[in-house]
Amino acid sequence: MNFDHARHSSRGGCLEDVATGFQMSLPRGDSTWPRVVQVMVGNIHRRLFDPELTAADVKEQVRARDHNISTLFAAYIGCGIKAYISRRRIEAAKCLLRKCDASVTEVALTVGYASLSTFTRAFHRETGITPSTYRKLQKK
């Protein structure tokens, strides 16, 4: 199923289907990256919508605690671990806001934010507009 063209009438089903489709469409790590960066990206993608996921968890999963691993990640990915998680979650939220009629709060919770206010701040920081404004602009 191509999730970009999916539109479902069931709000819960739509959220789940589109979120799963988004997660499955995430690119695999580049084979030219160091193995540890590939593993970190894979772990992030697998746990992307887990509200408990933190940069510290990602580093711990590869048994790396020093600052060098964050620098290595940023050198290959183009941003830090925390920013990468947030960016991917916002990308997923944009898909959900376009394709599903669920509330903004439901979208926030689906993509891994524990609160609407945290989600709205992250969304605005990434896009320059609120999630509600984004949805309205997409419906035009």
A tleap script that builds the chain and sets N, CA, C and O, in Angstrom:
source leaprc.protein.ff14SB
mol = sequence {
  NMET ASN PHE ASP HIE ALA ARG HIE SER SER
  ARG GLY GLY CYS LEU GLU ASP VAL ALA THR
  GLY PHE GLN MET SER LEU PRO ARG GLY ASP
  SER THR TRP PRO ARG VAL VAL GLN VAL MET
  VAL GLY ASN ILE HIE ARG ARG LEU PHE ASP
  PRO GLU LEU THR ALA ALA ASP VAL LYS GLU
  GLN VAL ARG ALA ARG ASP HIE ASN ILE SER
  THR LEU PHE ALA ALA TYR ILE GLY CYS GLY
  ILE LYS ALA TYR ILE SER ARG ARG ARG ILE
  GLU ALA ALA LYS CYS LEU LEU ARG LYS CYS
  ASP ALA SER VAL THR GLU VAL ALA LEU THR
  VAL GLY TYR ALA SER LEU SER THR PHE THR
  ARG ALA PHE HIE ARG GLU THR GLY ILE THR
  PRO SER THR TYR ARG LYS LEU GLN LYS CLYS
}
set mol.1.N position { 0.844 -1.185 0.000 }
set mol.1.CA position { 0.000 0.000 0.000 }
set mol.1.C position { 0.879 1.234 0.000 }
set mol.1.O position { 1.836 1.299 0.771 }
set mol.2.N position { 0.592 2.194 -0.822 }
set mol.2.CA position { 1.319 3.450 -0.837 }
set mol.2.C position { 0.652 4.384 0.155 }
set mol.2.O position { -0.446 4.880 -0.101 }
set mol.3.N position { 1.306 4.631 1.294 }
set mol.3.CA position { 0.672 5.410 2.351 }
set mol.3.C position { 0.434 6.845 1.940 }
set mol.3.O position { -0.413 7.507 2.540 }
set mol.4.N position { 1.138 7.360 0.946 }
set mol.4.CA position { 0.931 8.733 0.512 }
set mol.4.C position { -0.464 8.939 -0.068 }
set mol.4.O position { -0.992 10.050 -0.041 }
set mol.5.N position { -1.058 7.871 -0.593 }
set mol.5.CA position { -2.358 8.010 -1.218 }
set mol.5.C position { -3.472 7.373 -0.392 }
set mol.5.O position { -4.618 7.303 -0.836 }
set mol.6.N position { -3.135 6.916 0.797 }
set mol.6.CA position { -4.140 6.267 1.631 }
set mol.6.C position { -4.994 7.313 2.336 }
set mol.6.O position { -4.467 8.308 2.832 }
set mol.7.N position { -6.257 7.108 2.384 }
set mol.7.CA position { -7.161 7.962 3.141 }
set mol.7.C position { -8.185 7.022 3.761 }
set mol.7.O position { -8.857 6.268 3.058 }
set mol.8.N position { -8.295 7.072 5.053 }
set mol.8.CA position { -9.175 6.144 5.748 }
set mol.8.C position { -10.254 6.908 6.489 }
set mol.8.O position { -10.030 8.032 6.937 }
set mol.9.N position { -11.412 6.306 6.617 }
set mol.9.CA position { -12.489 6.975 7.323 }
set mol.9.C position { -12.377 6.774 8.826 }
set mol.9.O position { -12.805 7.634 9.595 }
set mol.10.N position { -11.826 5.683 9.246 }
set mol.10.CA position { -11.665 5.413 10.670 }
set mol.10.C position { -10.465 6.188 11.190 }
set mol.10.O position { -9.343 6.001 10.719 }
set mol.11.N position { -10.709 7.065 12.169 }
set mol.11.CA position { -9.623 7.907 12.670 }
set mol.11.C position { -8.501 7.082 13.258 }
set mol.11.O position { -7.341 7.287 12.901 }
set mol.12.N position { -8.809 6.155 14.151 }
set mol.12.CA position { -7.776 5.331 14.770 }
set mol.12.C position { -7.052 4.474 13.755 }
set mol.12.O position { -5.827 4.355 13.788 }
set mol.13.N position { -7.817 3.873 12.847 }
set mol.13.CA position { -7.224 3.053 11.808 }
set mol.13.C position { -6.338 3.864 10.886 }
set mol.13.O position { -5.279 3.399 10.465 }
set mol.14.N position { -6.766 5.066 10.573 }
set mol.14.CA position { -5.973 5.940 9.718 }
set mol.14.C position { -4.658 6.280 10.397 }
set mol.14.O position { -3.599 6.169 9.780 }
set mol.15.N position { -4.708 6.690 11.645 }
set mol.15.CA position { -3.487 7.046 12.365 }
set mol.15.C position { -2.498 5.889 12.355 }
set mol.15.O position { -1.324 6.056 12.025 }
set mol.16.N position { -2.991 4.727 12.717 }
set mol.16.CA position { -2.127 3.548 12.785 }
set mol.16.C position { -1.569 3.181 11.415 }
set mol.16.O position { -0.375 2.915 11.275 }
set mol.17.N position { -2.434 3.166 10.410 }
set mol.17.CA position { -2.003 2.780 9.062 }
set mol.17.C position { -0.984 3.761 8.491 }
set mol.17.O position { 0.046 3.349 7.958 }
set mol.18.N position { -1.264 5.033 8.600 }
set mol.18.CA position { -0.368 6.038 8.027 }
set mol.18.C position { 0.948 6.083 8.805 }
set mol.18.O position { 2.020 6.194 8.209 }
set mol.19.N position { 0.868 5.997 10.138 }
set mol.19.CA position { 2.094 6.004 10.951 }
set mol.19.C position { 2.965 4.794 10.619 }
set mol.19.O position { 4.181 4.923 10.477 }
set mol.20.N position { 2.355 3.634 10.497 }
set mol.20.CA position { 3.106 2.428 10.148 }
set mol.20.C position { 3.709 2.555 8.749 }
set mol.20.O position { 4.864 2.190 8.527 }
set mol.21.N position { 2.928 3.069 7.822 }
set mol.21.CA position { 3.436 3.278 6.469 }
set mol.21.C position { 4.605 4.243 6.449 }
set mol.21.O position { 5.586 4.023 5.739 }
set mol.22.N position { 4.503 5.309 7.227 }
set mol.22.CA position { 5.603 6.274 7.300 }
set mol.22.C position { 6.851 5.598 7.852 }
set mol.22.O position { 7.943 5.736 7.300 }
set mol.23.N position { 6.677 4.874 8.938 }
set mol.23.CA position { 7.815 4.215 9.582 }
set mol.23.C position { 8.481 3.223 8.626 }
set mol.23.O position { 9.708 3.131 8.575 }
set mol.24.N position { 7.676 2.490 7.878 }
set mol.24.CA position { 8.228 1.511 6.942 }
set mol.24.C position { 8.920 2.180 5.756 }
set mol.24.O position { 9.799 1.582 5.135 }
set mol.25.N position { 8.534 3.407 5.439 }
set mol.25.CA position { 9.116 4.103 4.290 }
set mol.25.C position { 10.430 4.813 4.620 }
set mol.25.O position { 11.115 5.302 3.722 }
set mol.26.N position { 10.780 4.871 5.896 }
set mol.26.CA position { 12.019 5.551 6.273 }
set mol.26.C position { 13.208 4.855 5.629 }
set mol.26.O position { 13.276 3.626 5.597 }
set mol.27.N position { 14.142 5.644 5.118 }
set mol.27.CA position { 15.284 5.032 4.431 }
set mol.27.C position { 16.160 4.225 5.379 }
set mol.27.O position { 16.328 4.573 6.548 }
set mol.28.N position { 16.700 3.168 4.860 }
set mol.28.CA position { 17.679 2.393 5.614 }
set mol.28.C position { 18.957 3.215 5.665 }
set mol.28.O position { 19.170 4.094 4.830 }
set mol.29.N position { 19.787 2.936 6.621 }
set mol.29.CA position { 21.052 3.653 6.723 }
set mol.29.C position { 21.904 3.472 5.483 }
set mol.29.O position { 21.853 2.434 4.823 }
set mol.30.N position { 22.664 4.463 5.184 }
set mol.30.CA position { 23.573 4.444 4.041 }
set mol.30.C position { 24.729 3.485 4.342 }
set mol.30.O position { 25.342 3.561 5.406 }
set mol.31.N position { 25.014 2.607 3.423 }
set mol.31.CA position { 26.063 1.607 3.653 }
set mol.31.C position { 27.459 2.229 3.756 }
set mol.31.O position { 28.401 1.574 4.203 }
set mol.32.N position { 27.589 3.481 3.347 }
set mol.32.CA position { 28.894 4.149 3.473 }
set mol.32.C position { 29.091 4.743 4.868 }
set mol.32.O position { 30.199 5.160 5.208 }
set mol.33.N position { 28.030 4.787 5.681 }
set mol.33.CA position { 28.137 5.303 7.043 }
set mol.33.C position { 28.839 4.269 7.921 }
set mol.33.O position { 28.798 3.074 7.628 }
set mol.34.N position { 29.476 4.721 8.986 }
set mol.34.CA position { 30.020 3.765 9.963 }
set mol.34.C position { 28.892 2.888 10.511 }
set mol.34.O position { 27.757 3.338 10.666 }
set mol.35.N position { 29.221 1.655 10.794 }
set mol.35.CA position { 28.212 0.688 11.275 }
set mol.35.C position { 27.446 1.220 12.485 }
set mol.35.O position { 26.234 1.027 12.579 }
set mol.36.N position { 28.130 1.879 13.401 }
set mol.36.CA position { 27.462 2.373 14.606 }
set mol.36.C position { 26.394 3.414 14.253 }
set mol.36.O position { 25.347 3.453 14.899 }
set mol.37.N position { 26.631 4.242 13.259 }
set mol.37.CA position { 25.631 5.233 12.843 }
set mol.37.C position { 24.450 4.526 12.189 }
set mol.37.O position { 23.301 4.900 12.423 }
set mol.38.N position { 24.717 3.516 11.377 }
set mol.38.CA position { 23.633 2.736 10.768 }
set mol.38.C position { 22.750 2.104 11.834 }
set mol.38.O position { 21.524 2.126 11.730 }
set mol.39.N position { 23.378 1.544 12.856 }
set mol.39.CA position { 22.622 0.899 13.943 }
set mol.39.C position { 21.799 1.936 14.700 }
set mol.39.O position { 20.638 1.691 15.029 }
set mol.40.N position { 22.393 3.083 14.973 }
set mol.40.CA position { 21.664 4.136 15.696 }
set mol.40.C position { 20.438 4.600 14.909 }
set mol.40.O position { 19.355 4.747 15.476 }
set mol.41.N position { 20.604 4.829 13.618 }
set mol.41.CA position { 19.476 5.263 12.785 }
set mol.41.C position { 18.402 4.173 12.756 }
set mol.41.O position { 17.214 4.473 12.876 }
set mol.42.N position { 18.803 2.936 12.602 }
set mol.42.CA position { 17.838 1.836 12.614 }
set mol.42.C position { 17.074 1.756 13.928 }
set mol.42.O position { 15.861 1.546 13.933 }
set mol.43.N position { 17.779 1.923 15.035 }
set mol.43.CA position { 17.128 1.904 16.346 }
set mol.43.C position { 16.152 3.062 16.502 }
set mol.43.O position { 15.065 2.892 17.053 }
set mol.44.N position { 16.538 4.233 16.020 }
set mol.44.CA position { 15.631 5.387 16.074 }
set mol.44.C position { 14.384 5.099 15.258 }
set mol.44.O position { 13.272 5.335 15.730 }
set mol.45.N position { 14.545 4.598 14.054 }
set mol.45.CA position { 13.392 4.327 13.194 }
set mol.45.C position { 12.461 3.291 13.805 }
set mol.45.O position { 11.241 3.419 13.706 }
set mol.46.N position { 13.019 2.274 14.432 }
set mol.46.CA position { 12.184 1.246 15.065 }
set mol.46.C position { 11.391 1.791 16.250 }
set mol.46.O position { 10.252 1.383 16.479 }
set mol.47.N position { 11.985 2.702 16.994 }
set mol.47.CA position { 11.342 3.218 18.216 }
set mol.47.C position { 10.841 4.647 18.063 }
set mol.47.O position { 10.546 5.304 19.061 }
set mol.48.N position { 10.742 5.135 16.844 }
set mol.48.CA position { 10.459 6.540 16.588 }
set mol.48.C position { 9.247 7.068 17.346 }
set mol.48.O position { 9.285 8.188 17.855 }
set mol.49.N position { 8.192 6.299 17.430 }
set mol.49.CA position { 6.959 6.789 18.037 }
set mol.49.C position { 6.858 6.449 19.522 }
set mol.49.O position { 5.803 6.646 20.124 }
set mol.50.N position { 7.913 5.952 20.109 }
set mol.50.CA position { 7.973 5.659 21.538 }
set mol.50.C position { 8.266 6.959 22.284 }
set mol.50.O position { 9.342 7.531 22.114 }
set mol.51.N position { 7.335 7.433 23.103 }
set mol.51.CA position { 7.564 8.704 23.804 }
set mol.51.C position { 8.744 8.654 24.782 }
set mol.51.O position { 9.233 9.697 25.216 }
set mol.52.N position { 9.195 7.462 25.123 }
set mol.52.CA position { 10.325 7.314 26.047 }
set mol.52.C position { 11.684 7.378 25.332 }
set mol.52.O position { 12.723 7.397 25.991 }
set mol.53.N position { 11.685 7.411 24.012 }
set mol.53.CA position { 12.922 7.432 23.254 }
set mol.53.C position { 13.670 8.746 23.475 }
set mol.53.O position { 13.110 9.826 23.289 }
set mol.54.N position { 14.935 8.646 23.870 }
set mol.54.CA position { 15.786 9.817 24.071 }
set mol.54.C position { 17.123 9.591 23.365 }
set mol.54.O position { 17.461 8.471 22.981 }
set mol.55.N position { 17.861 10.667 23.207 }
set mol.55.CA position { 19.202 10.564 22.622 }
set mol.55.C position { 20.081 9.670 23.488 }
set mol.55.O position { 20.887 8.899 22.968 }
set mol.56.N position { 19.931 9.770 24.789 }
set mol.56.CA position { 20.719 8.921 25.699 }
set mol.56.C position { 20.410 7.446 25.466 }
set mol.56.O position { 21.319 6.617 25.494 }
set mol.57.N position { 19.149 7.106 25.236 }
set mol.57.CA position { 18.769 5.714 24.938 }
set mol.57.C position { 19.449 5.221 23.671 }
set mol.57.O position { 19.953 4.100 23.614 }
set mol.58.N position { 19.453 6.075 22.659 }
set mol.58.CA position { 20.050 5.697 21.375 }
set mol.58.C position { 21.534 5.414 21.554 }
set mol.58.O position { 22.050 4.431 21.022 }
set mol.59.N position { 22.222 6.274 22.303 }
set mol.59.CA position { 23.655 6.070 22.548 }
set mol.59.C position { 23.886 4.826 23.405 }
set mol.59.O position { 24.830 4.071 23.174 }
set mol.60.N position { 23.025 4.623 24.386 }
set mol.60.CA position { 23.171 3.463 25.271 }
set mol.60.C position { 22.978 2.154 24.510 }
set mol.60.O position { 23.641 1.159 24.806 }
set mol.61.N position { 22.070 2.151 23.529 }
set mol.61.CA position { 21.810 0.932 22.756 }
set mol.61.C position { 23.036 0.472 21.986 }
set mol.61.O position { 23.171 -0.714 21.686 }
set mol.62.N position { 23.920 1.388 21.666 }
set mol.62.CA position { 25.163 1.011 20.989 }
set mol.62.C position { 26.342 1.057 21.955 }
set mol.62.O position { 27.505 1.034 21.552 }
set mol.63.N position { 26.010 1.122 23.230 }
set mol.63.CA position { 26.999 1.119 24.310 }
set mol.63.C position { 28.040 2.236 24.151 }
set mol.63.O position { 29.237 2.034 24.358 }
set mol.64.N position { 27.545 3.406 23.779 }
set mol.64.CA position { 28.430 4.560 23.624 }
set mol.64.C position { 27.957 5.661 24.550 }
set mol.64.O position { 26.787 6.045 24.518 }
set mol.65.N position { 28.845 6.163 25.365 }
set mol.65.CA position { 28.463 7.191 26.315 }
set mol.65.C position { 29.224 8.496 26.106 }
set mol.65.O position { 28.910 9.504 26.738 }
set mol.66.N position { 30.198 8.484 25.244 }
set mol.66.CA position { 31.002 9.690 25.091 }
set mol.66.C position { 30.411 10.642 24.054 }
set mol.66.O position { 29.531 10.273 23.276 }
set mol.67.N position { 30.905 11.853 24.063 }
set mol.67.CA position { 30.427 12.893 23.165 }
set mol.67.C position { 30.795 12.590 21.706 }
set mol.67.O position { 30.126 13.057 20.783 }
set mol.68.N position { 31.848 11.817 21.508 }
set mol.68.CA position { 32.304 11.533 20.142 }
set mol.68.C position { 31.239 10.840 19.301 }
set mol.68.O position { 31.168 11.073 18.094 }
set mol.69.N position { 30.418 10.003 19.901 }
set mol.69.CA position { 29.393 9.296 19.134 }
set mol.69.C position { 28.349 10.284 18.620 }
set mol.69.O position { 27.837 10.125 17.512 }
set mol.70.N position { 28.031 11.302 19.419 }
set mol.70.CA position { 27.087 12.336 18.981 }
set mol.70.C position { 27.674 13.137 17.833 }
set mol.70.O position { 26.973 13.478 16.880 }
set mol.71.N position { 28.965 13.434 17.928 }
set mol.71.CA position { 29.649 14.167 16.862 }
set mol.71.C position { 29.684 13.340 15.579 }
set mol.71.O position { 29.455 13.868 14.491 }
set mol.72.N position { 29.969 12.050 15.707 }
set mol.72.CA position { 29.992 11.159 14.554 }
set mol.72.C position { 28.611 11.083 13.903 }
set mol.72.O position { 28.491 11.168 12.681 }
set mol.73.N position { 27.581 10.924 14.716 }
set mol.73.CA position { 26.205 10.869 14.218 }
set mol.73.C position { 25.886 12.147 13.439 }
set mol.73.O position { 25.391 12.084 12.314 }
set mol.74.N position { 26.166 13.286 14.028 }
set mol.74.CA position { 25.863 14.568 13.390 }
set mol.74.C position { 26.648 14.755 12.095 }
set mol.74.O position { 26.139 15.336 11.136 }
set mol.75.N position { 27.867 14.269 12.065 }
set mol.75.CA position { 28.692 14.414 10.869 }
set mol.75.C position { 28.086 13.667 9.676 }
set mol.75.O position { 28.184 14.132 8.540 }
set mol.76.N position { 27.468 12.527 9.926 }
set mol.76.CA position { 26.898 11.731 8.838 }
set mol.76.C position { 25.432 12.050 8.564 }
set mol.76.O position { 24.978 11.952 7.424 }
set mol.77.N position { 24.693 12.430 9.599 }
set mol.77.CA position { 23.253 12.651 9.446 }
set mol.77.C position { 22.936 14.126 9.180 }
set mol.77.O position { 21.932 14.448 8.545 }
set mol.78.N position { 23.786 14.998 9.663 }
set mol.78.CA position { 23.568 16.423 9.433 }
set mol.78.C position { 22.921 17.160 10.587 }
set mol.78.O position { 22.701 18.369 10.514 }
set mol.79.N position { 22.618 16.438 11.648 }
set mol.79.CA position { 22.057 17.058 12.848 }
set mol.79.C position { 22.284 16.103 14.015 }
set mol.79.O position { 22.676 14.952 13.822 }
set mol.80.N position { 22.037 16.585 15.206 }
set mol.80.CA position { 22.193 15.755 16.391 }
set mol.80.C position { 21.096 14.706 16.517 }
set mol.80.O position { 20.115 14.727 15.773 }
set mol.81.N position { 21.269 13.797 17.457 }
set mol.81.CA position { 20.321 12.698 17.666 }
set mol.81.C position { 18.942 13.227 18.024 }
set mol.81.O position { 17.942 12.825 17.429 }
set mol.82.N position { 18.891 14.124 18.991 }
set mol.82.CA position { 17.603 14.671 19.447 }
set mol.82.C position { 16.887 15.392 18.299 }
set mol.82.O position { 15.682 15.222 18.112 }
set mol.83.N position { 17.625 16.190 17.539 }
set mol.83.CA position { 17.030 16.909 16.408 }
set mol.83.C position { 16.540 15.939 15.337 }
set mol.83.O position { 15.498 16.168 14.723 }
set mol.84.N position { 17.285 14.855 15.110 }
set mol.84.CA position { 16.884 13.864 14.113 }
set mol.84.C position { 15.571 13.188 14.522 }
set mol.84.O position { 14.674 13.007 13.699 }
set mol.85.N position { 15.473 12.825 15.782 }
set mol.85.CA position { 14.233 12.201 16.282 }
set mol.85.C position { 13.066 13.166 16.083 }
set mol.85.O position { 12.017 12.784 15.564 }
set mol.86.N position { 13.255 14.402 16.494 }
set mol.86.CA position { 12.196 15.404 16.378 }
set mol.86.C position { 11.817 15.636 14.918 }
set mol.86.O position { 10.633 15.694 14.586 }
set mol.87.N position { 12.811 15.767 14.049 }
set mol.87.CA position { 12.555 16.011 12.626 }
set mol.87.C position { 11.743 14.878 12.014 }
set mol.87.O position { 10.792 15.128 11.274 }
set mol.88.N position { 12.105 13.649 12.311 }
set mol.88.CA position { 11.373 12.504 11.760 }
set mol.88.C position { 9.953 12.432 12.323 }
set mol.88.O position { 9.013 12.109 11.598 }
set mol.89.N position { 9.796 12.732 13.611 }
set mol.89.CA position { 8.451 12.727 14.190 }
set mol.89.C position { 7.568 13.792 13.548 }
set mol.89.O position { 6.391 13.551 13.283 }
set mol.90.N position { 8.132 14.961 13.300 }
set mol.90.CA position { 7.358 16.037 12.674 }
set mol.90.C position { 7.005 15.655 11.231 }
set mol.90.O position { 5.900 15.946 10.774 }
set mol.91.N position { 7.919 15.015 10.516 }
set mol.91.CA position { 7.601 14.524 9.164 }
set mol.91.C position { 6.407 13.576 9.213 }
set mol.91.O position { 5.501 13.665 8.383 }
set mol.92.N position { 6.411 12.673 10.184 }
set mol.92.CA position { 5.296 11.730 10.332 }
set mol.92.C position { 4.012 12.472 10.678 }
set mol.92.O position { 2.951 12.166 10.134 }
set mol.93.N position { 4.101 13.439 11.573 }
set mol.93.CA position { 2.920 14.213 11.968 }
set mol.93.C position { 2.327 14.948 10.775 }
set mol.93.O position { 1.105 15.026 10.641 }
set mol.94.N position { 3.168 15.483 9.915 }
set mol.94.CA position { 2.675 16.177 8.725 }
set mol.94.C position { 1.880 15.221 7.841 }
set mol.94.O position { 0.840 15.601 7.304 }
set mol.95.N position { 2.348 14.001 7.687 }
set mol.95.CA position { 1.595 12.990 6.922 }
set mol.95.C position { 0.242 12.724 7.568 }
set mol.95.O position { -0.782 12.682 6.887 }
set mol.96.N position { 0.244 12.547 8.870 }
set mol.96.CA position { -1.001 12.260 9.580 }
set mol.96.C position { -1.974 13.430 9.501 }
set mol.96.O position { -3.175 13.231 9.320 }
set mol.97.N position { -1.462 14.639 9.633 }
set mol.97.CA position { -2.331 15.817 9.563 }
set mol.97.C position { -2.952 15.969 8.176 }
set mol.97.O position { -4.085 16.434 8.054 }
set mol.98.N position { -2.225 15.582 7.138 }
set mol.98.CA position { -2.750 15.658 5.770 }
set mol.98.C position { -3.769 14.564 5.489 }
set mol.98.O position { -4.761 14.802 4.800 }
set mol.99.N position { -3.535 13.378 6.013 }
set mol.99.CA position { -4.287 12.208 5.580 }
set mol.99.C position { -5.381 11.734 6.534 }
set mol.99.O position { -6.271 10.988 6.127 }
set mol.100.N position { -5.327 12.152 7.782 }
set mol.100.CA position { -6.283 11.660 8.773 }
set mol.100.C position { -7.066 12.818 9.385 }
set mol.100.O position { -6.582 13.948 9.448 }
set mol.101.N position { -8.259 12.523 9.826 }
set mol.101.CA position { -9.099 13.542 10.443 }
set mol.101.C position { -8.984 13.559 11.962 }
set mol.101.O position { -9.784 14.209 12.635 }
set mol.102.N position { -8.022 12.869 12.496 }
set mol.102.CA position { -7.834 12.799 13.951 }
set mol.102.C position { -7.465 14.175 14.495 }
set mol.102.O position { -6.974 15.034 13.763 }
set mol.103.N position { -7.705 14.369 15.772 }
set mol.103.CA position { -7.361 15.641 16.412 }
set mol.103.C position { -5.846 15.823 16.442 }
set mol.103.O position { -5.092 14.858 16.313 }
set mol.104.N position { -5.417 17.051 16.610 }
set mol.104.CA position { -3.987 17.346 16.703 }
set mol.104.C position { -3.396 16.629 17.912 }
set mol.104.O position { -2.261 16.156 17.854 }
set mol.105.N position { -4.140 16.545 18.988 }
set mol.105.CA position { -3.659 15.825 20.181 }
set mol.105.C position { -3.427 14.354 19.863 }
set mol.105.O position { -2.407 13.789 20.258 }
set mol.106.N position { -4.369 13.725 19.146 }
set mol.106.CA position { -4.193 12.322 18.767 }
set mol.106.C position { -2.969 12.137 17.878 }
set mol.106.O position { -2.240 11.156 18.020 }
set mol.107.N position { -2.745 13.062 16.976 }
set mol.107.CA position { -1.568 13.003 16.113 }
set mol.107.C position { -0.306 13.115 16.964 }
set mol.107.O position { 0.636 12.343 16.786 }
set mol.108.N position { -0.287 14.068 17.880 }
set mol.108.CA position { 0.880 14.269 18.752 }
set mol.108.C position { 1.218 12.999 19.515 }
set mol.108.O position { 2.377 12.587 19.565 }
set mol.109.N position { 0.214 12.384 20.105 }
set mol.109.CA position { 0.431 11.163 20.880 }
set mol.109.C position { 0.889 10.014 19.983 }
set mol.109.O position { 1.732 9.213 20.385 }
set mol.110.N position { 0.346 9.931 18.785 }
set mol.110.CA position { 0.697 8.858 17.855 }
set mol.110.C position { 2.160 8.916 17.454 }
set mol.110.O position { 2.810 7.878 17.334 }
set mol.111.N position { 2.687 10.119 17.245 }
set mol.111.CA position { 4.069 10.240 16.781 }
set mol.111.C position { 5.088 10.315 17.916 }
set mol.111.O position { 6.276 10.521 17.665 }
set mol.112.N position { 4.642 10.151 19.152 }
set mol.112.CA position { 5.593 10.012 20.252 }
set mol.112.C position { 5.742 11.185 21.189 }
set mol.112.O position { 6.639 11.183 22.032 }
set mol.113.N position { 4.892 12.186 21.072 }
set mol.113.CA position { 4.956 13.305 22.010 }
set mol.113.C position { 4.014 13.033 23.171 }
set mol.113.O position { 2.891 12.566 22.976 }
set mol.114.N position { 4.474 13.325 24.374 }
set mol.114.CA position { 3.677 13.052 25.566 }
set mol.114.C position { 2.663 14.147 25.840 }
set mol.114.O position { 1.721 13.939 26.604 }
set mol.115.N position { 2.843 15.323 25.224 }
set mol.115.CA position { 1.886 16.404 25.454 }
set mol.115.C position { 1.692 17.225 24.190 }
set mol.115.O position { 2.575 17.302 23.336 }
set mol.116.N position { 0.531 17.830 24.092 }
set mol.116.CA position { 0.206 18.669 22.951 }
set mol.116.C position { 1.116 19.896 22.902 }
set mol.116.O position { 1.542 20.305 21.822 }
set mol.117.N position { 1.416 20.480 24.046 }
set mol.117.CA position { 2.235 21.695 24.051 }
set mol.117.C position { 3.657 21.421 23.557 }
set mol.117.O position { 4.216 22.220 22.806 }
set mol.118.N position { 4.239 20.304 23.971 }
set mol.118.CA position { 5.580 19.944 23.499 }
set mol.118.C position { 5.566 19.701 21.992 }
set mol.118.O position { 6.463 20.145 21.276 }
set mol.119.N position { 4.552 19.001 21.522 }
set mol.119.CA position { 4.407 18.738 20.095 }
set mol.119.C position { 4.256 20.033 19.305 }
set mol.119.O position { 4.916 20.221 18.283 }
set mol.120.N position { 3.394 20.918 19.774 }
set mol.120.CA position { 3.147 22.174 19.065 }
set mol.120.C position { 4.414 23.014 18.977 }
set mol.120.O position { 4.696 23.601 17.932 }
set mol.121.N position { 5.184 23.078 20.068 }
set mol.121.CA position { 6.460 23.819 20.048 }
set mol.121.C position { 7.432 23.203 19.041 }
set mol.121.O position { 8.059 23.915 18.257 }
set mol.122.N position { 7.550 21.874 19.069 }
set mol.122.CA position { 8.471 21.192 18.144 }
set mol.122.C position { 8.023 21.386 16.697 }
set mol.122.O position { 8.850 21.626 15.817 }
set mol.123.N position { 6.738 21.284 16.455 }
set mol.123.CA position { 6.196 21.441 15.103 }
set mol.123.C position { 6.469 22.858 14.599 }
set mol.123.O position { 6.911 23.044 13.465 }
set mol.124.N position { 6.206 23.844 15.437 }
set mol.124.CA position { 6.425 25.239 15.062 }
set mol.124.C position { 7.908 25.515 14.821 }
set mol.124.O position { 8.265 26.229 13.884 }
set mol.125.N position { 8.762 24.955 15.659 }
set mol.125.CA position { 10.207 25.130 15.500 }
set mol.125.C position { 10.669 24.549 14.157 }
set mol.125.O position { 11.537 25.122 13.498 }
set mol.126.N position { 10.099 23.432 13.760 }
set mol.126.CA position { 10.510 22.751 12.526 }
set mol.126.C position { 9.897 23.376 11.271 }
set mol.126.O position { 10.549 23.442 10.229 }
set mol.127.N position { 8.644 23.834 11.368 }
set mol.127.CA position { 7.923 24.288 10.170 }
set mol.127.C position { 7.640 25.786 10.129 }
set mol.127.O position { 7.388 26.338 9.058 }
set mol.128.N position { 7.679 26.442 11.273 }
set mol.128.CA position { 7.347 27.866 11.331 }
set mol.128.C position { 5.865 28.146 11.502 }
set mol.128.O position { 5.461 29.306 11.583 }
set mol.129.N position { 5.040 27.089 11.560 }
set mol.129.CA position { 3.597 27.244 11.766 }
set mol.129.C position { 3.117 26.187 12.757 }
set mol.129.O position { 3.833 25.229 13.048 }
set mol.130.N position { 1.907 26.365 13.268 }
set mol.130.CA position { 1.340 25.387 14.190 }
set mol.130.C position { 0.776 24.201 13.410 }
set mol.130.O position { 0.533 24.303 12.208 }
set mol.131.N position { 0.569 23.082 14.096 }
set mol.131.CA position { -0.031 21.923 13.418 }
set mol.131.C position { -1.415 22.233 12.844 }
set mol.131.O position { -1.741 21.782 11.745 }
set mol.132.N position { -2.221 22.987 13.567 }
set mol.132.CA position { -3.566 23.334 13.081 }
set mol.132.C position { -3.496 24.176 11.813 }
set mol.132.O position { -4.253 23.952 10.868 }
set mol.133.N position { -2.594 25.135 11.795 }
set mol.133.CA position { -2.424 25.972 10.603 }
set mol.133.C position { -1.943 25.120 9.439 }
set mol.133.O position { -2.423 25.277 8.316 }
set mol.134.N position { -1.001 24.221 9.694 }
set mol.134.CA position { -0.492 23.333 8.654 }
set mol.134.C position { -1.656 22.545 8.036 }
set mol.134.O position { -1.778 22.460 6.814 }
set mol.135.N position { -2.496 21.979 8.885 }
set mol.135.CA position { -3.625 21.177 8.391 }
set mol.135.C position { -4.549 22.037 7.536 }
set mol.135.O position { -4.969 21.616 6.459 }
set mol.136.N position { -4.863 23.232 8.007 }
set mol.136.CA position { -5.747 24.105 7.243 }
set mol.136.C position { -5.163 24.447 5.883 }
set mol.136.O position { -5.879 24.449 4.881 }
set mol.137.N position { -3.874 24.736 5.840 }
set mol.137.CA position { -3.210 25.051 4.575 }
set mol.137.C position { -3.208 23.869 3.618 }
set mol.137.O position { -3.284 24.053 2.403 }
set mol.138.N position { -3.122 22.648 4.160 }
set mol.138.CA position { -3.098 21.442 3.329 }
set mol.138.C position { -4.475 21.102 2.777 }
set mol.138.O position { -4.585 20.445 1.742 }
set mol.139.N position { -5.518 21.542 3.454 }
set mol.139.CA position { -6.901 21.238 3.034 }
set mol.139.C position { -7.348 22.141 1.901 }
set mol.139.O position { -8.328 21.833 1.223 }
set mol.140.N position { -6.651 23.252 1.679 }
set mol.140.CA position { -7.067 24.211 0.634 }
set mol.140.C position { -6.927 23.622 -0.744 }
set mol.140.O position { -7.231 24.287 -1.734 }
savepdb mol mol.pdb
quit
